[in-house]
Amino acid sequence: MTNKWNDKSWQRDFLNMKSHSPSDAKLLMGGVKGLKDAWRLGVLHVEYERLKRKQMQQDQ
């Protein structure tokens, strides 16, 4: 599996999955500005993967 670093499809999908704080929504839409943002985006991606797995299991 290849990962394109500029692929933001998961970010748009995650924005529609649940409500977010204004700072998280801005990060998901605008992108990373520094190390702290990169760390937070990584945390949000892990949460997205967890919710996506849960959603897929409910669909089966």
C-alpha distance matrix in Angstrom:
0.0 3.8 6.6 9.9 12.7 15.2 13.5 16.3 15.8 15.3 18.5 20.5 19.5 20.5 23.7 24.7 24.0 26.8 29.3 28.7 31.1 32.0 30.4 27.0 27.2 28.1 25.2 22.7 24.4 25.4 22.8 23.3 26.6 26.6 25.6 26.9 25.0 21.7 22.5 23.5 20.4 18.3 20.8 20.5 16.7 17.2 20.0 18.1 15.5 18.6 20.4 17.7 17.5 21.3 21.5 19.4 21.6 24.7 23.7 23.6
3.8 0.0 3.8 6.5 9.6 12.0 11.0 14.2 14.4 14.5 17.2 19.3 19.0 20.1 22.9 24.3 24.1 26.7 28.9 27.9 30.1 30.5 28.8 25.7 25.7 26.2 23.2 20.9 22.3 22.9 20.2 20.7 23.9 24.1 23.3 25.0 22.9 19.6 21.0 22.2 18.9 17.3 20.2 19.9 16.2 17.4 20.3 18.3 16.3 19.8 21.5 18.9 19.4 23.1 23.1 21.4 24.0 26.8 25.8 26.2
6.6 3.8 0.0 3.8 6.1 8.8 8.0 11.0 11.8 11.7 14.0 16.4 16.5 17.3 19.9 21.7 21.6 24.0 25.9 24.7 26.6 27.0 25.1 22.1 22.2 22.5 19.5 17.3 18.8 19.3 16.5 17.0 20.2 20.6 20.0 21.5 19.3 16.1 17.7 18.7 15.4 14.0 17.1 16.7 13.2 14.9 17.8 15.8 14.4 18.1 19.6 17.4 18.4 21.9 21.9 20.9 23.6 26.1 25.4 26.3
9.9 6.5 3.8 0.0 3.8 5.5 5.4 9.0 10.5 11.4 13.1 15.2 16.1 17.1 19.2 21.1 21.7 24.1 25.6 24.2 25.9 25.8 24.0 21.2 20.9 20.8 18.0 15.9 16.7 16.9 14.4 15.2 18.3 19.2 19.3 21.0 18.4 15.6 17.9 18.7 15.2 14.7 18.0 17.2 14.1 16.6 19.1 16.8 16.3 20.1 21.1 18.9 20.6 23.9 23.5 22.8 25.8 28.0 27.1 28.3
12.7 9.6 6.1 3.8 0.0 3.8 5.6 8.2 10.9 11.3 11.9 14.5 16.0 16.4 18.1 20.6 21.3 23.1 24.1 22.3 23.6 23.2 21.1 18.6 18.6 18.1 15.0 13.5 14.5 14.1 11.2 11.6 14.6 15.4 15.6 17.4 14.9 12.1 14.7 15.7 12.3 12.2 15.8 15.1 12.6 15.4 17.9 16.1 16.1 19.8 20.9 19.3 21.2 24.3 24.1 24.0 26.9 28.9 28.4 29.9
15.2 12.0 8.8 5.5 3.8 0.0 3.8 6.1 9.2 10.7 10.8 12.6 14.7 15.6 16.7 19.1 20.4 22.3 23.1 21.4 22.7 21.9 20.1 17.8 17.2 16.3 13.9 12.2 12.2 11.8 9.6 11.1 14.1 15.8 16.8 18.3 15.2 13.2 16.3 16.6 13.1 14.0 17.2 15.9 13.8 17.1 19.0 16.8 17.4 21.1 21.5 19.9 22.4 25.2 24.5 24.6 27.8 29.4 28.6 30.5
13.5 11.0 8.0 5.4 5.6 3.8 0.0 3.8 5.8 7.6 8.6 10.1 11.6 13.0 14.5 16.4 17.6 19.9 21.2 20.0 21.9 21.5 20.2 17.5 16.5 16.5 14.3 11.7 11.9 12.8 11.1 13.1 16.5 18.2 19.0 19.9 16.6 14.7 17.2 17.0 13.2 13.9 16.7 14.8 12.3 15.6 17.1 14.4 14.9 18.7 18.8 16.8 19.3 22.1 21.2 21.1 24.4 26.0 25.0 26.9
16.3 14.2 11.0 9.0 8.2 6.1 3.8 0.0 3.8 5.5 5.2 6.6 8.7 9.9 10.9 13.0 14.6 16.6 17.7 16.5 18.4 18.0 17.0 14.2 12.9 13.2 11.4 8.3 8.5 10.1 9.1 11.8 15.3 17.4 18.3 18.6 15.0 13.8 16.2 15.1 11.4 12.9 15.1 12.6 10.8 14.4 15.2 12.4 13.8 17.3 16.8 15.3 18.4 20.7 19.5 20.1 23.5 24.5 23.8 26.1
15.8 14.4 11.8 10.5 10.9 9.2 5.8 3.8 0.0 3.8 5.4 5.3 6.2 8.5 10.0 11.1 12.5 15.3 17.0 16.6 19.2 19.1 18.8 15.7 14.1 15.2 13.9 10.3 10.5 13.0 12.5 15.3 18.9 20.9 21.6 21.5 18.0 16.8 18.7 17.3 13.6 14.7 16.4 13.5 11.4 14.6 14.9 11.5 12.7 16.1 15.1 13.0 16.2 18.4 16.8 17.1 20.7 21.6 20.5 22.9
15.3 14.5 11.7 11.4 11.3 10.7 7.6 5.5 3.8 0.0 3.8 5.5 5.0 5.9 8.5 10.0 10.3 12.9 14.9 14.5 17.2 17.8 17.3 13.9 12.9 14.6 12.9 9.3 10.9 13.5 12.5 14.8 18.5 20.0 20.1 19.7 16.4 15.2 16.3 14.8 11.3 11.9 13.2 10.2 8.0 11.0 11.2 7.7 9.0 12.4 11.6 9.9 13.0 15.2 14.1 14.8 18.1 19.1 18.6 21.0
18.5 17.2 14.0 13.1 11.9 10.8 8.6 5.2 5.4 3.8 0.0 3.8 5.4 5.0 6.2 8.8 9.9 11.6 12.7 11.7 14.0 14.2 13.7 10.5 9.2 10.8 9.3 5.6 7.3 10.1 9.6 12.2 15.8 17.6 18.1 17.3 13.8 13.3 14.8 12.7 9.3 11.2 12.2 8.9 8.0 11.5 11.2 8.4 10.9 13.8 12.8 12.1 15.5 17.1 16.0 17.4 20.6 21.2 21.0 23.7
20.5 19.3 16.4 15.2 14.5 12.6 10.1 6.6 5.3 5.5 3.8 0.0 3.8 5.5 5.2 6.7 9.0 11.1 12.2 12.1 14.8 14.6 15.0 12.2 9.8 11.5 11.3 7.5 7.6 11.1 11.7 14.9 18.2 20.5 21.5 20.5 16.9 16.8 18.4 16.0 12.9 14.9 15.7 12.1 11.5 14.7 13.8 10.7 13.3 15.8 14.0 13.0 16.7 17.9 16.1 17.6 20.9 21.0 20.4 23.4
19.5 19.0 16.5 16.1 16.0 14.7 11.6 8.7 6.2 5.0 5.4 3.8 0.0 3.8 5.5 5.4 6.5 9.5 11.8 12.4 15.7 16.4 17.0 13.7 11.8 14.4 13.9 10.1 11.1 14.5 14.8 17.5 21.0 22.9 23.3 22.2 18.9 18.5 19.4 17.0 14.0 15.3 15.5 11.9 10.9 13.5 12.2 8.7 10.9 13.2 11.0 9.6 13.3 14.4 12.4 13.8 17.2 17.3 16.6 19.6
20.5 20.1 17.3 17.1 16.4 15.6 13.0 9.9 8.5 5.9 5.0 5.5 3.8 0.0 3.8 5.3 5.0 7.0 9.1 9.3 12.6 13.9 14.3 10.8 9.6 12.6 11.9 8.5 10.5 13.9 13.8 16.1 19.5 21.0 21.1 19.6 16.5 16.3 16.7 14.0 11.4 12.8 12.3 8.6 8.5 10.8 9.0 6.0 9.2 11.0 8.9 8.8 12.5 13.2 12.0 14.1 17.0 17.1 17.3 20.3
23.7 22.9 19.9 19.2 18.1 16.7 14.5 10.9 10.0 8.5 6.2 5.2 5.5 3.8 0.0 3.8 5.6 6.3 7.1 7.3 10.4 11.1 12.2 9.3 7.0 10.2 10.6 7.5 8.6 12.2 13.2 15.8 18.9 20.8 21.5 19.7 16.4 17.1 17.8 14.6 12.5 14.7 14.2 10.4 11.2 13.8 11.7 9.4 12.9 14.3 12.0 12.3 16.1 16.3 14.8 17.3 20.1 19.6 19.8 23.1
24.7 24.3 21.7 21.1 20.6 19.1 16.4 13.0 11.1 10.0 8.8 6.7 5.4 5.3 3.8 0.0 3.8 5.8 7.6 9.4 12.9 13.8 15.5 12.8 10.4 13.6 14.3 11.2 11.8 15.6 16.7 19.5 22.6 24.6 25.2 23.4 20.2 20.7 21.2 18.1 16.0 17.8 17.1 13.3 13.7 15.9 13.4 10.8 13.8 14.9 11.8 11.8 15.5 15.3 13.1 15.6 18.5 17.5 17.3 20.9
24.0 24.1 21.6 21.7 21.3 20.4 17.6 14.6 12.5 10.3 9.9 9.0 6.5 5.0 5.6 3.8 0.0 3.8 7.2 9.4 13.1 15.0 16.4 13.3 11.9 15.5 15.6 12.6 14.2 17.8 18.3 20.6 23.8 25.3 25.3 23.3 20.5 20.7 20.6 17.5 15.7 16.9 15.6 12.0 12.4 13.7 10.9 8.5 11.4 11.7 8.3 8.9 12.4 11.8 9.9 12.9 15.3 14.3 14.8 18.2
26.8 26.7 24.0 24.1 23.1 22.3 19.9 16.6 15.3 12.9 11.6 11.1 9.5 7.0 6.3 5.8 3.8 0.0 3.8 6.5 10.2 12.5 14.3 11.5 10.6 14.4 14.9 12.6 14.4 17.8 18.5 20.5 23.3 24.7 24.7 22.2 19.6 20.4 20.0 16.6 15.5 17.0 15.0 11.7 13.2 14.3 10.9 9.8 13.1 12.7 9.6 11.4 14.6 13.4 12.2 15.6 17.5 16.3 17.4 20.8
29.3 28.9 25.9 25.6 24.1 23.1 21.2 17.7 17.0 14.9 12.7 12.2 11.8 9.1 7.1 7.6 7.2 3.8 0.0 3.8 7.0 9.3 11.6 9.7 8.6 12.4 13.6 12.1 13.6 16.6 17.8 19.7 22.1 23.5 23.9 21.1 18.6 20.1 19.7 16.0 15.5 17.6 15.6 12.3 14.7 16.0 12.7 12.2 15.8 15.6 12.8 14.9 18.1 16.9 15.9 19.4 21.2 19.9 21.1 24.6
28.7 27.9 24.7 24.2 22.3 21.4 20.0 16.5 16.6 14.5 11.7 12.1 12.4 9.3 7.3 9.4 9.4 6.5 3.8 0.0 3.8 6.4 8.0 6.0 5.8 9.4 10.3 9.6 11.5 14.1 15.0 16.5 18.6 20.0 20.3 17.5 15.1 16.9 16.5 12.8 12.6 15.1 13.1 10.2 13.1 14.7 11.9 11.9 15.6 15.7 13.8 15.9 19.0 18.3 17.9 21.1 23.0 22.3 23.6 26.8
31.1 30.1 26.6 25.9 23.6 22.7 21.9 18.4 19.2 17.2 14.0 14.8 15.7 12.6 10.4 12.9 13.1 10.2 7.0 3.8 0.0 3.8 5.4 5.2 6.2 8.6 9.9 10.6 12.3 13.9 15.0 15.9 17.4 18.6 19.1 16.0 14.0 16.5 16.1 12.3 13.0 15.8 13.9 11.6 15.0 16.6 14.1 14.7 18.4 18.5 17.0 19.3 22.2 21.6 21.5 24.7 26.4 25.8 27.2 30.4
32.0 30.5 27.0 25.8 23.2 21.9 21.5 18.0 19.1 17.8 14.2 14.6 16.4 13.9 11.1 13.8 15.0 12.5 9.3 6.4 3.8 0.0 3.8 5.5 5.1 6.1 8.6 9.9 10.5 11.7 13.4 14.7 15.7 17.5 18.8 15.9 13.6 16.5 16.9 13.3 13.7 17.1 15.9 13.5 16.6 18.8 16.8 16.9 20.6 21.2 19.7 21.6 24.8 24.5 24.0 27.0 29.2 28.6 29.6 32.9
30.4 28.8 25.1 24.0 21.1 20.1 20.2 17.0 18.8 17.3 13.7 15.0 17.0 14.3 12.2 15.5 16.4 14.3 11.6 8.0 5.4 3.8 0.0 3.8 5.5 5.1 6.2 8.7 10.0 10.2 11.1 11.6 12.4 13.9 15.1 12.2 10.0 13.1 13.6 10.2 11.0 14.5 13.6 11.9 15.0 17.3 15.9 16.4 19.9 20.7 19.9 21.7 24.7 24.8 24.7 27.5 29.6 29.5 30.6 33.7
27.0 25.7 22.1 21.2 18.6 17.8 17.5 14.2 15.7 13.9 10.5 12.2 13.7 10.8 9.3 12.8 13.3 11.5 9.7 6.0 5.2 5.5 3.8 0.0 3.8 5.4 5.0 6.1 8.6 9.7 10.0 10.8 12.7 14.0 14.6 12.0 9.3 11.6 11.8 8.2 8.2 11.5 10.6 8.3 11.4 13.7 12.3 12.6 16.1 17.0 16.2 18.0 20.9 21.2 21.2 23.9 26.0 26.0 27.1 30.1
27.2 25.7 22.2 20.9 18.6 17.2 16.5 12.9 14.1 12.9 9.2 9.8 11.8 9.6 7.0 10.4 11.9 10.6 8.6 5.8 6.2 5.1 5.5 3.8 0.0 3.8 5.4 5.1 6.1 8.3 9.8 11.8 13.9 16.0 17.2 15.0 11.8 13.9 14.8 11.4 10.4 13.9 13.4 10.4 12.7 15.6 13.9 13.2 16.8 18.1 16.7 17.9 21.3 21.6 20.8 23.5 26.0 25.7 26.4 29.5
28.1 26.2 22.5 20.8 18.1 16.3 16.5 13.2 15.2 14.6 10.8 11.5 14.4 12.6 10.2 13.6 15.5 14.4 12.4 9.4 8.6 6.1 5.1 5.4 3.8 0.0 3.8 5.5 5.2 5.6 7.7 9.7 11.0 13.7 15.6 13.7 10.5 12.9 14.6 11.7 10.8 14.6 14.8 12.4 14.5 17.6 16.6 16.0 19.4 21.1 20.0 20.9 24.3 24.9 24.2 26.6 29.3 29.2 29.7 32.8
25.2 23.2 19.5 18.0 15.0 13.9 14.3 11.4 13.9 12.9 9.3 11.3 13.9 11.9 10.6 14.3 15.6 14.9 13.6 10.3 9.9 8.6 6.2 5.0 5.4 3.8 0.0 3.8 5.5 5.2 5.1 6.5 8.6 10.8 12.3 10.7 7.2 9.2 11.1 8.5 7.3 11.1 11.8 9.8 11.7 14.8 14.5 14.1 17.2 19.1 18.6 19.5 22.6 23.6 23.3 25.4 28.0 28.4 29.0 31.8
22.7 20.9 17.3 15.9 13.5 12.2 11.7 8.3 10.3 9.3 5.6 7.5 10.1 8.5 7.5 11.2 12.6 12.6 12.1 9.6 10.6 9.9 8.7 6.1 5.1 5.5 3.8 0.0 3.8 5.8 5.9 8.4 11.4 13.6 14.7 13.5 9.8 10.7 12.4 9.8 7.4 10.7 11.6 8.7 9.8 13.3 12.8 11.5 14.6 16.8 16.0 16.4 19.7 20.9 20.2 22.2 25.0 25.4 25.7 28.5
24.4 22.3 18.8 16.7 14.5 12.2 11.9 8.5 10.5 10.9 7.3 7.6 11.1 10.5 8.6 11.8 14.2 14.4 13.6 11.5 12.3 10.5 10.0 8.6 6.1 5.2 5.5 3.8 0.0 3.8 6.0 9.5 11.9 14.9 16.8 15.9 12.1 13.3 15.6 13.3 10.8 14.2 15.3 12.5 13.2 16.9 16.4 14.6 17.6 20.0 18.9 18.9 22.4 23.6 22.5 24.3 27.4 27.5 27.4 30.5
25.4 22.9 19.3 16.9 14.1 11.8 12.8 10.1 13.0 13.5 10.1 11.1 14.5 13.9 12.2 15.6 17.8 17.8 16.6 14.1 13.9 11.7 10.2 9.7 8.3 5.6 5.2 5.8 3.8 0.0 3.8 7.0 8.7 12.1 14.6 14.2 10.5 11.9 14.8 13.1 11.0 14.5 16.1 14.0 14.8 18.4 18.4 17.2 20.0 22.5 21.8 21.9 25.2 26.6 25.7 27.5 30.5 30.9 30.9 33.7
22.8 20.2 16.5 14.4 11.2 9.6 11.1 9.1 12.5 12.5 9.6 11.7 14.8 13.8 13.2 16.7 18.3 18.5 17.8 15.0 15.0 13.4 11.1 10.0 9.8 7.7 5.1 5.9 6.0 3.8 0.0 3.8 6.6 9.5 11.6 11.7 8.0 8.6 11.8 10.7 8.4 11.6 13.8 12.2 12.7 16.2 16.9 15.9 18.2 20.9 20.8 20.9 23.9 25.6 25.2 26.6 29.5 30.4 30.5 33.1
23.3 20.7 17.0 15.2 11.6 11.1 13.1 11.8 15.3 14.8 12.2 14.9 17.5 16.1 15.8 19.5 20.6 20.5 19.7 16.5 15.9 14.7 11.6 10.8 11.8 9.7 6.5 8.4 9.5 7.0 3.8 0.0 3.8 5.8 7.9 8.4 5.2 5.7 9.2 9.0 7.6 10.4 12.8 12.3 12.9 16.0 17.2 16.9 19.0 21.5 22.0 22.3 24.9 26.7 26.8 28.3 30.9 32.0 32.4 34.8
26.6 23.9 20.2 18.3 14.6 14.1 16.5 15.3 18.9 18.5 15.8 18.2 21.0 19.5 18.9 22.6 23.8 23.3 22.1 18.6 17.4 15.7 12.4 12.7 13.9 11.0 8.6 11.4 11.9 8.7 6.6 3.8 0.0 3.8 7.3 8.1 6.1 7.6 10.8 11.0 10.7 13.4 15.5 15.4 16.4 19.3 20.4 20.4 22.6 24.8 25.4 26.0 28.5 30.2 30.4 32.0 34.5 35.6 36.1 38.5
26.6 24.1 20.6 19.2 15.4 15.8 18.2 17.4 20.9 20.0 17.6 20.5 22.9 21.0 20.8 24.6 25.3 24.7 23.5 20.0 18.6 17.5 13.9 14.0 16.0 13.7 10.8 13.6 14.9 12.1 9.5 5.8 3.8 0.0 3.8 5.6 5.3 6.3 8.8 10.1 10.6 12.5 14.5 15.4 16.5 18.7 20.2 20.8 22.6 24.7 25.7 26.6 28.7 30.5 31.1 32.6 34.8 36.1 37.0 39.1
25.6 23.3 20.0 19.3 15.6 16.8 19.0 18.3 21.6 20.1 18.1 21.5 23.3 21.1 21.5 25.2 25.3 24.7 23.9 20.3 19.1 18.8 15.1 14.6 17.2 15.6 12.3 14.7 16.8 14.6 11.6 7.9 7.3 3.8 0.0 3.8 5.4 5.0 6.2 8.7 9.8 10.6 12.6 14.3 15.3 16.9 18.7 19.8 21.3 23.0 24.6 25.6 27.3 29.1 30.2 31.6 33.5 35.0 36.1 38.0
26.9 25.0 21.5 21.0 17.4 18.3 19.9 18.6 21.5 19.7 17.3 20.5 22.2 19.6 19.7 23.4 23.3 22.2 21.1 17.5 16.0 15.9 12.2 12.0 15.0 13.7 10.7 13.5 15.9 14.2 11.7 8.4 8.1 5.6 3.8 0.0 3.8 5.5 5.2 6.3 8.6 10.0 10.8 12.4 14.3 15.7 16.9 18.4 20.2 21.6 22.8 24.3 26.2 27.5 28.6 30.4 32.2 33.4 34.8 36.9
25.0 22.9 19.3 18.4 14.9 15.2 16.6 15.0 18.0 16.4 13.8 16.9 18.9 16.5 16.4 20.2 20.5 19.6 18.6 15.1 14.0 13.6 10.0 9.3 11.8 10.5 7.2 9.8 12.1 10.5 8.0 5.2 6.1 5.3 5.4 3.8 0.0 3.8 5.4 5.1 6.0 8.5 9.8 10.4 12.1 14.3 15.2 16.1 18.3 20.0 20.8 22.0 24.2 25.6 26.3 28.1 30.2 31.3 32.4 34.6
21.7 19.6 16.1 15.6 12.1 13.2 14.7 13.8 16.8 15.2 13.3 16.8 18.5 16.3 17.1 20.7 20.7 20.4 20.1 16.9 16.5 16.5 13.1 11.6 13.9 12.9 9.2 10.7 13.3 11.9 8.6 5.7 7.6 6.3 5.0 5.5 3.8 0.0 3.8 5.5 5.1 6.2 8.8 9.9 10.4 12.5 14.4 15.1 16.5 18.6 20.0 20.7 22.6 24.5 25.4 26.7 28.8 30.3 31.2 33.2
22.5 21.0 17.7 17.9 14.7 16.3 17.2 16.2 18.7 16.3 14.8 18.4 19.4 16.7 17.8 21.2 20.6 20.0 19.7 16.5 16.1 16.9 13.6 11.8 14.8 14.6 11.1 12.4 15.6 14.8 11.8 9.2 10.8 8.8 6.2 5.2 5.4 3.8 0.0 3.8 5.5 5.2 6.5 8.8 10.0 10.9 12.7 14.4 15.6 17.0 18.8 20.1 21.6 23.2 24.5 26.0 27.7 29.3 30.6 32.4
23.5 22.2 18.7 18.7 15.7 16.6 17.0 15.1 17.3 14.8 12.7 16.0 17.0 14.0 14.6 18.1 17.5 16.6 16.0 12.8 12.3 13.3 10.2 8.2 11.4 11.7 8.5 9.8 13.3 13.1 10.7 9.0 11.0 10.1 8.7 6.3 5.1 5.5 3.8 0.0 3.8 5.3 5.0 6.2 8.6 10.0 10.7 12.3 14.4 15.5 16.6 18.2 20.1 21.3 22.4 24.3 26.0 27.2 28.6 30.8
20.4 18.9 15.4 15.2 12.3 13.1 13.2 11.4 13.6 11.3 9.3 12.9 14.0 11.4 12.5 16.0 15.7 15.5 15.5 12.6 13.0 13.7 11.0 8.2 10.4 10.8 7.3 7.4 10.8 11.0 8.4 7.6 10.7 10.6 9.8 8.6 6.0 5.1 5.5 3.8 0.0 3.8 5.4 5.0 6.1 8.7 9.8 10.2 12.3 14.2 15.1 16.1 18.3 19.9 20.6 22.2 24.3 25.6 26.5 28.7
18.3 17.3 14.0 14.7 12.2 14.0 13.9 12.9 14.7 11.9 11.2 14.9 15.3 12.8 14.7 17.8 16.9 17.0 17.6 15.1 15.8 17.1 14.5 11.5 13.9 14.6 11.1 10.7 14.2 14.5 11.6 10.4 13.4 12.5 10.6 10.0 8.5 6.2 5.2 5.3 3.8 0.0 3.8 5.4 5.0 6.4 8.7 9.7 10.7 12.5 14.4 15.2 16.7 18.6 19.9 21.1 22.9 24.6 25.7 27.5
20.8 20.2 17.1 18.0 15.8 17.2 16.7 15.1 16.4 13.2 12.2 15.7 15.5 12.3 14.2 17.1 15.6 15.0 15.6 13.1 13.9 15.9 13.6 10.6 13.4 14.8 11.8 11.6 15.3 16.1 13.8 12.8 15.5 14.5 12.6 10.8 9.8 8.8 6.5 5.0 5.4 3.8 0.0 3.8 5.4 5.2 6.4 8.7 10.1 10.8 12.5 14.3 15.7 16.9 18.5 20.2 21.6 23.0 24.6 26.5
20.5 19.9 16.7 17.2 15.1 15.9 14.8 12.6 13.5 10.2 8.9 12.1 11.9 8.6 10.4 13.3 12.0 11.7 12.3 10.2 11.6 13.5 11.9 8.3 10.4 12.4 9.8 8.7 12.5 14.0 12.2 12.3 15.4 15.4 14.3 12.4 10.4 9.9 8.8 6.2 5.0 5.4 3.8 0.0 3.8 5.5 5.0 6.1 8.7 9.9 10.5 12.1 14.2 15.3 16.2 18.2 20.0 21.1 22.4 24.6
16.7 16.2 13.2 14.1 12.6 13.8 12.3 10.8 11.4 8.0 8.0 11.5 10.9 8.5 11.2 13.7 12.4 13.2 14.7 13.1 15.0 16.6 15.0 11.4 12.7 14.5 11.7 9.8 13.2 14.8 12.7 12.9 16.4 16.5 15.3 14.3 12.1 10.4 10.0 8.6 6.1 5.0 5.4 3.8 0.0 3.8 5.4 4.9 6.2 8.6 9.8 10.3 12.3 14.2 15.0 16.3 18.4 19.9 20.9 22.8
17.2 17.4 14.9 16.6 15.4 17.1 15.6 14.4 14.6 11.0 11.5 14.7 13.5 10.8 13.8 15.9 13.7 14.3 16.0 14.7 16.6 18.8 17.3 13.7 15.6 17.6 14.8 13.3 16.9 18.4 16.2 16.0 19.3 18.7 16.9 15.7 14.3 12.5 10.9 10.0 8.7 6.4 5.2 5.5 3.8 0.0 3.8 5.4 5.2 6.3 8.7 9.8 10.7 12.5 14.2 15.4 16.8 18.7 20.1 21.7
20.0 20.3 17.8 19.1 17.9 19.0 17.1 15.2 14.9 11.2 11.2 13.8 12.2 9.0 11.7 13.4 10.9 10.9 12.7 11.9 14.1 16.8 15.9 12.3 13.9 16.6 14.5 12.8 16.4 18.4 16.9 17.2 20.4 20.2 18.7 16.9 15.2 14.4 12.7 10.7 9.8 8.7 6.4 5.0 5.4 3.8 0.0 3.8 5.5 5.1 6.2 8.5 10.0 10.6 12.2 14.2 15.5 16.7 18.5 20.4
18.1 18.3 15.8 16.8 16.1 16.8 14.4 12.4 11.5 7.7 8.4 10.7 8.7 6.0 9.4 10.8 8.5 9.8 12.2 11.9 14.7 16.9 16.4 12.6 13.2 16.0 14.1 11.5 14.6 17.2 15.9 16.9 20.4 20.8 19.8 18.4 16.1 15.1 14.4 12.3 10.2 9.7 8.7 6.1 4.9 5.4 3.8 0.0 3.8 5.4 5.2 6.0 8.6 9.9 10.3 12.1 14.2 15.3 16.4 18.6
15.5 16.3 14.4 16.3 16.1 17.4 14.9 13.8 12.7 9.0 10.9 13.3 10.9 9.2 12.9 13.8 11.4 13.1 15.8 15.6 18.4 20.6 19.9 16.1 16.8 19.4 17.2 14.6 17.6 20.0 18.2 19.0 22.6 22.6 21.3 20.2 18.3 16.5 15.6 14.4 12.3 10.7 10.1 8.7 6.2 5.2 5.5 3.8 0.0 3.8 5.5 5.0 6.1 8.6 9.7 10.5 12.3 14.3 15.3 16.8
18.6 19.8 18.1 20.1 19.8 21.1 18.7 17.3 16.1 12.4 13.8 15.8 13.2 11.0 14.3 14.9 11.7 12.7 15.6 15.7 18.5 21.2 20.7 17.0 18.1 21.1 19.1 16.8 20.0 22.5 20.9 21.5 24.8 24.7 23.0 21.6 20.0 18.6 17.0 15.5 14.2 12.5 10.8 9.9 8.6 6.3 5.1 5.4 3.8 0.0 3.8 5.5 5.3 6.3 8.7 10.0 10.8 12.6 14.5 15.9
20.4 21.5 19.6 21.1 20.9 21.5 18.8 16.8 15.1 11.6 12.8 14.0 11.0 8.9 12.0 11.8 8.3 9.6 12.8 13.8 17.0 19.7 19.9 16.2 16.7 20.0 18.6 16.0 18.9 21.8 20.8 22.0 25.4 25.7 24.6 22.8 20.8 20.0 18.8 16.6 15.1 14.4 12.5 10.5 9.8 8.7 6.2 5.2 5.5 3.8 0.0 3.8 5.5 5.0 6.1 8.6 9.9 10.6 12.4 14.6
17.7 18.9 17.4 18.9 19.3 19.9 16.8 15.3 13.0 9.9 12.1 13.0 9.6 8.8 12.3 11.8 8.9 11.4 14.9 15.9 19.3 21.6 21.7 18.0 17.9 20.9 19.5 16.4 18.9 21.9 20.9 22.3 26.0 26.6 25.6 24.3 22.0 20.7 20.1 18.2 16.1 15.2 14.3 12.1 10.3 9.8 8.5 6.0 5.0 5.5 3.8 0.0 3.8 5.4 5.0 6.2 8.6 9.9 10.6 12.7
17.5 19.4 18.4 20.6 21.2 22.4 19.3 18.4 16.2 13.0 15.5 16.7 13.3 12.5 16.1 15.5 12.4 14.6 18.1 19.0 22.2 24.8 24.7 20.9 21.3 24.3 22.6 19.7 22.4 25.2 23.9 24.9 28.5 28.7 27.3 26.2 24.2 22.6 21.6 20.1 18.3 16.7 15.7 14.2 12.3 10.7 10.0 8.6 6.1 5.3 5.5 3.8 0.0 3.8 5.4 5.1 6.2 8.7 9.9 11.0
21.3 23.1 21.9 23.9 24.3 25.2 22.1 20.7 18.4 15.2 17.1 17.9 14.4 13.2 16.3 15.3 11.8 13.4 16.9 18.3 21.6 24.5 24.8 21.2 21.6 24.9 23.6 20.9 23.6 26.6 25.6 26.7 30.2 30.5 29.1 27.5 25.6 24.5 23.2 21.3 19.9 18.6 16.9 15.3 14.2 12.5 10.6 9.9 8.6 6.3 5.0 5.4 3.8 0.0 3.8 5.5 5.2 6.3 8.8 10.3
21.5 23.1 21.9 23.5 24.1 24.5 21.2 19.5 16.8 14.1 16.0 16.1 12.4 12.0 14.8 13.1 9.9 12.2 15.9 17.9 21.5 24.0 24.7 21.2 20.8 24.2 23.3 20.2 22.5 25.7 25.2 26.8 30.4 31.1 30.2 28.6 26.3 25.4 24.5 22.4 20.6 19.9 18.5 16.2 15.0 14.2 12.2 10.3 9.7 8.7 6.1 5.0 5.4 3.8 0.0 3.8 5.5 5.2 6.3 9.0
19.4 21.4 20.9 22.8 24.0 24.6 21.1 20.1 17.1 14.8 17.4 17.6 13.8 14.1 17.3 15.6 12.9 15.6 19.4 21.1 24.7 27.0 27.5 23.9 23.5 26.6 25.4 22.2 24.3 27.5 26.6 28.3 32.0 32.6 31.6 30.4 28.1 26.7 26.0 24.3 22.2 21.1 20.2 18.2 16.3 15.4 14.2 12.1 10.5 10.0 8.6 6.2 5.1 5.5 3.8 0.0 3.8 5.4 5.1 6.6
21.6 24.0 23.6 25.8 26.9 27.8 24.4 23.5 20.7 18.1 20.6 20.9 17.2 17.0 20.1 18.5 15.3 17.5 21.2 23.0 26.4 29.2 29.6 26.0 26.0 29.3 28.0 25.0 27.4 30.5 29.5 30.9 34.5 34.8 33.5 32.2 30.2 28.8 27.7 26.0 24.3 22.9 21.6 20.0 18.4 16.8 15.5 14.2 12.3 10.8 9.9 8.6 6.2 5.2 5.5 3.8 0.0 3.8 5.4 5.4
24.7 26.8 26.1 28.0 28.9 29.4 26.0 24.5 21.6 19.1 21.2 21.0 17.3 17.1 19.6 17.5 14.3 16.3 19.9 22.3 25.8 28.6 29.5 26.0 25.7 29.2 28.4 25.4 27.5 30.9 30.4 32.0 35.6 36.1 35.0 33.4 31.3 30.3 29.3 27.2 25.6 24.6 23.0 21.1 19.9 18.7 16.7 15.3 14.3 12.6 10.6 9.9 8.7 6.3 5.2 5.4 3.8 0.0 3.8 5.5
23.7 25.8 25.4 27.1 28.4 28.6 25.0 23.8 20.5 18.6 21.0 20.4 16.6 17.3 19.8 17.3 14.8 17.4 21.1 23.6 27.2 29.6 30.6 27.1 26.4 29.7 29.0 25.7 27.4 30.9 30.5 32.4 36.1 37.0 36.1 34.8 32.4 31.2 30.6 28.6 26.5 25.7 24.6 22.4 20.9 20.1 18.5 16.4 15.3 14.5 12.4 10.6 9.9 8.8 6.3 5.1 5.4 3.8 0.0 3.8
23.6 26.2 26.3 28.3 29.9 30.5 26.9 26.1 22.9 21.0 23.7 23.4 19.6 20.3 23.1 20.9 18.2 20.8 24.6 26.8 30.4 32.9 33.7 30.1 29.5 32.8 31.8 28.5 30.5 33.7 33.1 34.8 38.5 39.1 38.0 36.9 34.6 33.2 32.4 30.8 28.7 27.5 26.5 24.6 22.8 21.7 20.4 18.6 16.8 15.9 14.6 12.7 11.0 10.3 9.0 6.6 5.4 5.5 3.8 0.0
